């Protein structure tokens, strides 16, 4: 089903903060964060040639996020990402300097993170990640 986006904000430029998070630089930051995990691998892409043939199209590929980082779901990735961003921001404020993803293992940044509490009102994959 195709539905037109009727939201009044559709096609307006993003707020600069949103553009930073959703743009190429934001994707690079996420990749640097996720690649810190020992079991970080590219998401497998599977071809479905029989299904594509049945639909009369040249190809269908699906991403299998089920085994990514051993979490069982891509949804679990978002929770961890949502938590690390305010940790970096708070660490930067407390330490008086910019704090990057690469600094997450530094003792001073870990001390800031240990003093923070996060909660999520679900026991699903996203909540477990938080």
N, CA, C and O atoms as a DFTB+ gen file, in Angstrom:
520 C
 N C O
     1  1       0.833      -1.158       0.000
     2  2       0.000       0.000       0.000
     3  2       0.890       1.237       0.000
     4  3       1.873       1.292       0.739
     5  1       0.563       2.204      -0.800
     6  2       1.310       3.453      -0.885
     7  2       0.482       4.561      -0.249
     8  3      -0.666       4.781      -0.635
     9  1       1.053       5.249       0.711
    10  2       0.370       6.364       1.363
    11  2       1.227       7.609       1.242
    12  3       2.431       7.570       1.495
    13  1       0.611       8.708       0.857
    14  2       1.326       9.973       0.795
    15  2       1.568      10.504       2.203
    16  3       0.721      10.357       3.083
    17  1       2.714      11.115       2.408
    18  2       3.010      11.750       3.683
    19  2       2.320      13.109       3.693
    20  3       2.703      14.006       2.942
    21  1       1.328      13.261       4.524
    22  2       0.552      14.503       4.585
    23  2       0.973      15.390       5.766
    24  3       0.320      16.395       6.044
    25  1       2.027      15.034       6.438
    26  2       2.518      15.828       7.552
    27  2       2.996      17.180       7.036
    28  3       3.676      17.248       6.012
    29  1       2.648      18.246       7.732
    30  2       3.011      19.596       7.284
    31  2       4.525      19.821       7.271
    32  3       4.998      20.735       6.596
    33  1       5.280      19.023       7.989
    34  2       6.738      19.170       8.028
    35  2       7.448      18.395       6.920
    36  3       8.659      18.521       6.742
    37  1       6.683      17.591       6.176
    38  2       7.267      16.786       5.102
    39  2       7.970      17.686       4.090
    40  3       7.423      18.699       3.656
    41  1       9.168      17.305       3.731
    42  2      10.010      17.985       2.747
    43  2      10.628      19.298       3.239
    44  3      11.301      19.983       2.469
    45  1      10.416      19.651       4.482
    46  2      11.099      20.812       5.033
    47  2      12.506      20.386       5.445
    48  3      12.719      19.222       5.786
    49  1      13.462      21.302       5.420
    50  2      14.818      20.932       5.847
    51  2      14.815      20.477       7.309
    52  3      14.039      20.965       8.130
    53  1      15.691      19.543       7.600
    54  2      15.823      19.065       8.974
    55  2      16.445      20.137       9.851
    56  3      17.217      20.973       9.380
    57  1      16.108      20.105      11.107
    58  2      16.788      20.913      12.097
    59  2      18.264      20.491      12.063
    60  3      18.547      19.304      11.900
    61  1      19.212      21.429      12.211
    62  2      20.636      21.049      12.131
    63  2      21.034      19.905      13.065
    64  3      21.840      19.055      12.690
    65  1      20.477      19.877      14.274
    66  2      20.816      18.779      15.202
    67  2      20.301      17.450      14.671
    68  3      20.986      16.433      14.783
    69  1      19.099      17.445      14.093
    70  2      18.551      16.218      13.512
    71  2      19.344      15.800      12.283
    72  3      19.595      14.613      12.075
    73  1      19.735      16.771      11.470
    74  2      20.516      16.466      10.267
    75  2      21.856      15.843      10.645
    76  3      22.352      14.956       9.950
    77  1      22.441      16.311      11.750
    78  2      23.720      15.753      12.202
    79  2      23.561      14.288      12.602
    80  3      24.402      13.455      12.265
    81  1      22.492      13.976      13.314
    82  2      22.261      12.603      13.771
    83  2      21.878      11.688      12.618
    84  3      22.322      10.541      12.560
    85  1      21.051      12.191      11.693
    86  2      20.512      11.354      10.619
    87  2      21.360      11.350       9.358
    88  3      21.089      10.573       8.442
    89  1      22.372      12.192       9.287
    90  2      23.205      12.284       8.095
    91  2      24.351      11.286       8.098
    92  3      24.410      10.384       8.934
    93  1      25.257      11.463       7.152
    94  2      26.402      10.565       6.996
    95  2      27.284      10.571       8.246
    96  3      27.762       9.522       8.677
    97  1      27.495      11.744       8.820
    98  2      28.333      11.816      10.021
    99  2      27.707      11.026      11.167
   100  3      28.413      10.368      11.931
   101  1      26.388      11.092      11.282
   102  2      25.695      10.326      12.315
   103  2      25.848       8.834      12.106
   104  3      26.071       8.084      13.056
   105  1      25.729       8.404      10.858
   106  2      25.902       6.983      10.540
   107  2      27.327       6.533      10.853
   108  3      27.538       5.424      11.344
   109  1      28.295       7.387      10.571
   110  2      29.686       7.057      10.884
   111  2      29.889       6.898      12.396
   112  3      30.615       6.009      12.842
   113  1      29.242       7.766      13.176
   114  2      29.347       7.679      14.635
   115  2      28.749       6.372      15.141
   116  3      29.325       5.710      16.004
   117  1      27.592       6.006      14.601
   118  2      26.958       4.743      14.990
   119  2      27.873       3.573      14.649
   120  3      28.051       2.666      15.462
   121  1      28.448       3.588      13.463
   122  2      29.346       2.499      13.048
   123  2      30.556       2.410      13.977
   124  3      30.966       1.312      14.354
   125  1      31.129       3.554      14.346
   126  2      32.276       3.532      15.264
   127  2      31.866       2.982      16.627
   128  3      32.632       2.254      17.259
   129  1      30.659       3.327      17.083
   130  2      30.162       2.812      18.360
   131  2      29.965       1.302      18.297
   132  3      30.447       0.575      19.166
   133  1      29.262       0.829      17.278
   134  2      28.971      -0.603      17.166
   135  2      30.229      -1.429      16.910
   136  3      30.325      -2.567      17.370
   137  1      31.188      -0.871      16.184
   138  2      32.394      -1.633      15.850
   139  2      33.294      -1.851      17.066
   140  3      34.254      -2.618      16.990
   141  1      33.001      -1.197      18.169
   142  2      33.772      -1.408      19.394
   143  2      33.498      -2.786      19.999
   144  3      34.280      -3.279      20.812
   145  1      32.400      -3.393      19.603
   146  2      32.040      -4.721      20.106
   147  2      32.929      -5.779      19.458
   148  3      33.222      -5.703      18.265
   149  1      33.356      -6.761      20.245
   150  2      34.202      -7.830      19.715
   151  2      33.500      -8.633      18.629
   152  3      34.145      -9.095      17.687
   153  1      32.193      -8.804      18.750
   154  2      31.460      -9.642      17.798
   155  2      30.737      -8.826      16.728
   156  3      29.732      -9.274      16.175
   157  1      31.243      -7.639      16.441
   158  2      30.630      -6.790      15.412
   159  2      30.951      -7.341      14.022
   160  3      32.119      -7.487      13.659
   161  1      29.929      -7.638      13.267
   162  2      30.074      -8.121      11.892
   163  2      29.074      -7.391      11.009
   164  3      28.082      -6.849      11.495
   165  1      29.339      -7.382       9.727
   166  2      28.377      -6.827       8.774
   167  2      27.099      -7.654       8.827
   168  3      27.142      -8.867       9.032
   169  1      25.974      -6.995       8.643
   170  2      24.692      -7.696       8.614
   171  2      24.611      -8.532       7.350
   172  3      24.824      -8.011       6.255
   173  1      24.302      -9.836       7.477
   174  2      24.192     -10.673       6.274
   175  2      23.029     -10.221       5.387
   176  3      21.966      -9.835       5.873
   177  1      23.256     -10.278       4.103
   178  2      22.241      -9.958       3.107
   179  2      21.945     -11.244       2.352
   180  3      22.853     -11.861       1.795
   181  1      20.682     -11.651       2.328
   182  2      20.288     -12.906       1.694
   183  2      19.455     -12.635       0.448
   184  3      18.540     -11.812       0.467
   185  1      19.781     -13.331      -0.629
   186  2      19.011     -13.231      -1.871
   187  2      17.817     -14.176      -1.810
   188  3      17.916     -15.280      -1.274
   189  1      16.696     -13.740      -2.357
   190  2      15.491     -14.568      -2.445
   191  2      15.080     -14.676      -3.912
   192  3      14.081     -14.084      -4.321
   193  1      15.852     -15.437      -4.715
   194  2      15.592     -15.481      -6.157
   195  2      14.233     -16.075      -6.518
   196  3      13.591     -15.595      -7.452
   197  1      13.781     -17.099      -5.810
   198  2      12.487     -17.708      -6.138
   199  2      11.345     -16.725      -5.883
   200  3      10.412     -16.633      -6.680
   201  1      11.421     -16.003      -4.789
   202  2      10.384     -15.020      -4.477
   203  2      10.405     -13.881      -5.490
   204  3       9.354     -13.411      -5.926
   205  1      11.600     -13.440      -5.860
   206  2      11.718     -12.384      -6.867
   207  2      11.108     -12.837      -8.181
   208  3      10.387     -12.080      -8.832
   209  1      11.395     -14.070      -8.571
   210  2      10.837     -14.621      -9.813
   211  2       9.314     -14.674      -9.745
   212  3       8.630     -14.329     -10.708
   213  1       8.794     -15.105      -8.612
   214  2       7.341     -15.181      -8.426
   215  2       6.685     -13.804      -8.569
   216  3       5.569     -13.685      -9.075
   217  1       7.392     -12.773      -8.117
   218  2       6.862     -11.413      -8.211
   219  2       7.157     -10.752      -9.554
   220  3       6.654      -9.667      -9.846
   221  1       7.975     -11.416     -10.365
   222  2       8.314     -10.870     -11.673
   223  2       9.299      -9.718     -11.619
   224  3       9.278      -8.833     -12.474
   225  1      10.166      -9.731     -10.608
   226  2      11.196      -8.701     -10.512
   227  2      12.567      -9.370     -10.523
   228  3      12.682     -10.577     -10.307
   229  1      13.591      -8.582     -10.773
   230  2      14.914      -9.168     -10.977
   231  2      15.551      -9.711      -9.703
   232  3      16.262     -10.715      -9.756
   233  1      15.312      -9.071      -8.562
   234  2      15.982      -9.533      -7.340
   235  2      15.288      -8.995      -6.098
   236  3      14.691      -7.918      -6.105
   237  1      15.385      -9.770      -5.047
   238  2      14.981      -9.337      -3.706
   239  2      16.088      -9.777      -2.763
   240  3      16.545     -10.919      -2.804
   241  1      16.505      -8.859      -1.921
   242  2      17.494      -9.162      -0.891
   243  2      16.936      -8.698       0.446
   244  3      16.293      -7.652       0.530
   245  1      17.184      -9.478       1.485
   246  2      16.771      -9.080       2.826
   247  2      17.985      -9.088       3.751
   248  3      18.899      -9.899       3.608
   249  1      17.962      -8.158       4.702
   250  2      18.998      -8.112       5.721
   251  2      18.566      -8.992       6.880
   252  3      17.414      -8.934       7.312
   253  1      19.476      -9.799       7.381
   254  2      19.195     -10.666       8.523
   255  2      19.848     -10.068       9.764
   256  3      21.024     -10.307      10.034
   257  1      19.085      -9.299      10.502
   258  2      19.601      -8.642      11.703
   259  2      19.502      -9.537      12.938
   260  3      19.898      -9.132      14.031
   261  1      18.976     -10.745      12.768
   262  2      18.714     -11.621      13.897
   263  2      19.932     -12.002      14.719
   264  3      19.800     -12.273      15.913
   265  1      21.104     -12.032      14.121
   266  2      22.295     -12.468      14.847
   267  2      23.279     -11.328      15.088
   268  3      24.379     -11.551      15.592
   269  1      22.890     -10.125      14.733
   270  2      23.807      -8.998      14.825
   271  2      24.212      -8.736      16.273
   272  3      23.357      -8.527      17.134
   273  1      25.478      -8.747      16.531
   274  2      26.073      -8.509      17.843
   275  2      25.539      -9.451      18.918
   276  3      25.633      -9.160      20.110
   277  1      24.977     -10.584      18.489
   278  2      24.463     -11.554      19.442
   279  2      23.232     -11.093      20.200
   280  3      22.901     -11.655      21.244
   281  1      22.543     -10.070      19.685
   282  2      21.410      -9.487      20.397
   283  2      20.065     -10.063      19.989
   284  3      19.083      -9.877      20.708
   285  1      19.985     -10.754      18.863
   286  2      18.738     -11.358      18.432
   287  2      17.800     -10.433      17.691
   288  3      16.769     -10.878      17.186
   289  1      18.130      -9.164      17.615
   290  2      17.247      -8.217      16.943
   291  2      17.983      -6.911      16.705
   292  3      18.799      -6.492      17.526
   293  1      17.692      -6.265      15.575
   294  2      18.290      -4.958      15.319
   295  2      17.758      -3.922      16.306
   296  3      18.429      -2.924      16.571
   297  1      16.561      -4.144      16.854
   298  2      15.959      -3.184      17.780
   299  2      16.846      -2.971      19.002
   300  3      16.867      -1.882      19.575
   301  1      17.560      -3.986      19.393
   302  2      18.411      -3.875      20.573
   303  2      19.596      -2.947      20.335
   304  3      20.194      -2.464      21.296
   305  1      19.943      -2.691      19.104
   306  2      21.052      -1.790      18.812
   307  2      20.696      -0.353      19.168
   308  3      21.544       0.396      19.652
   309  1      19.458       0.031      18.932
   310  2      19.032       1.406      19.162
   311  2      19.098       1.819      20.614
   312  3      19.480       2.948      20.921
   313  1      18.733       0.924      21.510
   314  2      18.754       1.261      22.924
   315  2      20.151       1.606      23.410
   316  3      20.338       2.590      24.125
   317  1      21.121       0.812      23.029
   318  2      22.506       1.078      23.424
   319  2      22.990       2.402      22.837
   320  3      23.702       3.159      23.498
   321  1      22.601       2.674      21.599
   322  2      23.004       3.925      20.953
   323  2      22.369       5.116      21.665
   324  3      23.028       6.132      21.888
   325  1      21.105       4.995      22.018
   326  2      20.399       6.084      22.695
   327  2      21.042       6.381      24.047
   328  3      21.058       7.535      24.475
   329  1      21.560       5.386      24.715
   330  2      22.180       5.582      26.021
   331  2      23.570       6.202      25.897
   332  3      23.924       7.064      26.702
   333  1      24.351       5.796      24.931
   334  2      25.729       6.292      24.887
   335  2      25.805       7.769      24.516
   336  3      26.754       8.446      24.912
   337  1      24.842       8.281      23.774
   338  2      24.881       9.703      23.385
   339  2      24.817      10.635      24.599
   340  3      25.659      11.527      24.704
   341  1      23.855      10.472      25.524
   342  2      23.872      11.356      26.696
   343  2      25.072      11.109      27.615
   344  3      25.498      12.016      28.331
   345  1      25.613       9.902      27.599
   346  2      26.829       9.645      28.379
   347  2      27.961      10.515      27.845
   348  3      28.672      11.154      28.620
   349  1      28.132      10.544      26.522
   350  2      29.189      11.375      25.939
   351  2      28.950      12.850      26.244
   352  3      29.883      13.584      26.569
   353  1      27.700      13.276      26.137
   354  2      27.375      14.684      26.397
   355  2      27.649      15.059      27.855
   356  3      28.275      16.083      28.130
   357  1      27.183      14.233      28.777
   358  2      27.392      14.515      30.200
   359  2      28.877      14.451      30.559
   360  3      29.366      15.279      31.328
   361  1      29.586      13.481      30.012
   362  2      31.029      13.393      30.273
   363  2      31.734      14.639      29.752
   364  3      32.624      15.175      30.413
   365  1      31.343      15.096      28.578
   366  2      31.931      16.322      28.036
   367  2      31.676      17.518      28.941
   368  3      32.571      18.331      29.170
   369  1      30.453      17.625      29.457
   370  2      30.115      18.734      30.360
   371  2      30.919      18.660      31.652
   372  3      31.466      19.666      32.103
   373  1      30.992      17.485      32.242
   374  2      31.686      17.341      33.530
   375  2      33.199      17.458      33.400
   376  3      33.871      17.983      34.287
   377  1      33.726      16.960      32.280
   378  2      35.182      16.959      32.103
   379  2      35.688      18.223      31.421
   380  3      36.892      18.477      31.386
   381  1      34.764      19.013      30.880
   382  2      35.145      20.280      30.259
   383  2      35.887      20.131      28.950
   384  3      36.700      20.982      28.586
   385  1      35.609      19.049      28.241
   386  2      36.254      18.827      26.944
   387  2      35.343      17.960      26.085
   388  3      34.469      17.268      26.607
   389  1      35.543      17.993      24.765
   390  2      34.756      17.095      23.915
   391  2      35.099      15.638      24.225
   392  3      36.264      15.296      24.429
   393  1      34.087      14.796      24.259
   394  2      34.279      13.369      24.522
   395  2      33.738      12.607      23.320
   396  3      32.615      12.843      22.876
   397  1      34.540      11.702      22.806
   398  2      34.213      10.951      21.594
   399  2      33.919       9.491      21.942
   400  3      34.212       9.025      23.043
   401  1      33.338       8.790      20.983
   402  2      33.069       7.352      21.131
   403  2      34.332       6.612      21.567
   404  3      34.265       5.698      22.389
   405  1      35.463       6.999      21.028
   406  2      36.730       6.330      21.345
   407  2      37.113       6.490      22.816
   408  3      37.959       5.752      23.322
   409  1      36.487       7.458      23.508
   410  2      36.799       7.705      24.918
   411  2      35.950       6.885      25.889
   412  3      36.139       6.986      27.101
   413  1      35.027       6.081      25.384
   414  2      34.085       5.376      26.263
   415  2      34.763       4.452      27.275
   416  3      34.183       4.172      28.324
   417  1      35.962       3.978      26.991
   418  2      36.665       3.084      27.920
   419  2      37.583       3.824      28.887
   420  3      38.181       3.208      29.769
   421  1      37.697       5.127      28.731
   422  2      38.569       5.895      29.631
   423  2      37.970       5.917      31.037
   424  3      36.757       6.061      31.186
   425  1      38.795       5.777      32.057
   426  2      38.276       5.747      33.433
   427  2      37.437       6.971      33.804
   428  3      36.425       6.833      34.492
   429  1      37.842       8.172      33.361
   430  2      37.072       9.362      33.726
   431  2      35.687       9.353      33.082
   432  3      34.719       9.798      33.698
   433  1      35.583       8.857      31.859
   434  2      34.287       8.759      31.179
   435  2      33.458       7.636      31.802
   436  3      32.251       7.787      31.986
   437  1      34.094       6.519      32.125
   438  2      33.381       5.410      32.786
   439  2      32.811       5.853      34.132
   440  3      31.717       5.431      34.508
   441  1      33.539       6.699      34.859
   442  2      33.051       7.186      36.152
   443  2      31.796       8.037      35.971
   444  3      30.861       7.941      36.766
   445  1      31.773       8.858      34.940
   446  2      30.577       9.659      34.655
   447  2      29.415       8.740      34.307
   448  3      28.310       8.908      34.823
   449  1      29.662       7.768      33.430
   450  2      28.600       6.842      33.008
   451  2      28.059       6.048      34.195
   452  3      26.855       5.803      34.280
   453  1      28.940       5.644      35.110
   454  2      28.515       4.840      36.261
   455  2      27.584       5.617      37.188
   456  3      26.814       5.017      37.937
   457  1      27.649       6.938      37.143
   458  2      26.801       7.767      37.999
   459  2      25.451       8.082      37.354
   460  3      24.607       8.731      37.973
   461  1      25.243       7.635      36.133
   462  2      24.002       7.923      35.409
   463  2      23.070       6.712      35.475
   464  3      23.521       5.569      35.537
   465  1      21.772       6.980      35.462
   466  2      20.764       5.922      35.473
   467  2      19.835       6.116      34.288
   468  3      19.394       7.232      34.013
   469  1      19.539       5.035      33.590
   470  2      18.616       5.054      32.459
   471  2      17.536       4.013      32.713
   472  3      17.796       2.969      33.310
   473  1      16.342       4.300      32.262
   474  2      15.237       3.353      32.413
   475  2      14.428       3.324      31.130
   476  3      14.395       4.298      30.378
   477  1      13.784       2.207      30.893
   478  2      12.942       2.047      29.711
   479  2      11.707       1.263      30.136
   480  3      11.816       0.261      30.842
   481  1      10.540       1.714      29.709
   482  2       9.283       1.100      30.148
   483  2       8.866      -0.052      29.249
   484  3       7.734      -0.088      28.767
   485  1       9.765      -0.982      29.025
   486  2       9.464      -2.177      28.245
   487  2      10.469      -3.253      28.611
   488  3      11.581      -2.947      29.042
   489  1      10.089      -4.499      28.444
   490  2      11.061      -5.574      28.639
   491  2      11.413      -6.206      27.298
   492  3      11.984      -7.295      27.247
   493  1      11.070      -5.517      26.218
   494  2      11.398      -6.004      24.882
   495  2      12.864      -5.782      24.556
   496  3      13.644      -5.378      25.418
   497  1      13.237      -6.046      23.313
   498  2      14.638      -5.938      22.897
   499  2      15.207      -4.545      23.127
   500  3      16.337      -4.406      23.596
   501  1      14.433      -3.512      22.800
   502  2      14.918      -2.144      22.993
   503  2      15.172      -1.886      24.479
   504  3      16.215      -1.347      24.849
   505  1      14.229      -2.266      25.316
   506  2      14.380      -2.059      26.750
   507  2      15.538      -2.833      27.337
   508  3      16.244      -2.322      28.206
   509  1      15.745      -4.039      26.887
   510  2      16.871      -4.842      27.380
   511  2      18.196      -4.207      26.993
   512  3      19.167      -4.273      27.746
   513  1      18.235      -3.599      25.828
   514  2      19.447      -2.930      25.388
   515  2      19.745      -1.725      26.265
   516  3      20.896      -1.491      26.633
   517  1      18.701      -0.952      26.604
   518  2      18.880       0.206      27.481
   519  2      19.398      -0.271      28.832
   520  3      19.621       0.542      29.730
